[in-house]
Amino acid sequence: MLQYFATALGLVLVIEGVIYALFAPQMKRQVVRILETPDEALRIIGLLTALLGLFIVWQILG
């Protein structure tokens, strides 16, 4: 189980690193937009994203 977690974490870091490397100016603009977004909206987006990720993992490993 720990191997799956480590693999998933590694993939997240690779994807995030590539996005920042290829789209640095756009990521800076996105950070500014995130800072302007209300906390409640960020919480809802985060919860929905986490649930979507959980659903995908459940479907794959299910």
N, C-alpha and C positions, 0 to 999 in steps of 0.2 A: 504494500500500500504506500509506503514511504517513497518507493521508486516512482510510482505514478505522480505523487505530489511534486517530487523534485523535477521530474520531466515536464510537468505542466508549468511549474514556476520558471524553468529554464526557457521554455517556449515563449512564455509571456515576456520575459526579459529580452529575448532575441527580437520578437516582433516590435516591442516598444523601442528598443534601441535602433532598429532599422527605420522606424517611423521618424524618430528624432533626427537621425542622420540624414535622411532624404528630404525632410520637410521642416527644417529648423525654423525658418521665418514664420511659417504657418502655425507651428506649434506655439510660438511665442504669442501670436495673436489669439490663439485658442485659450491660452492661460489667462489672458486679460479678460476674455469673455466669461470664463469660468468664475473669475473673481467677482464679476458683476452679476452673476446668477444668484438668486435667493437661495439660502441654505435649504429650505424645504424642497425646492425643485431638485437640488443636487442629491438630497437624501432619497427622493422618489426615484430619480434616474439610477442612482447606485443600487437601490433595492431591486428595481426591475432588471437591471443588468446582471446582478448576482443570481436572481431567480432564473433568468434565461440561461446563464452558464450552468447552473445546477440541472436544469431540464436537459440541456445538451449532453452533459456528462451522464445523467441518468439514462438517456436514450441509447448512448453508445455502450455503456457498461451493463445496462439493464438486462 
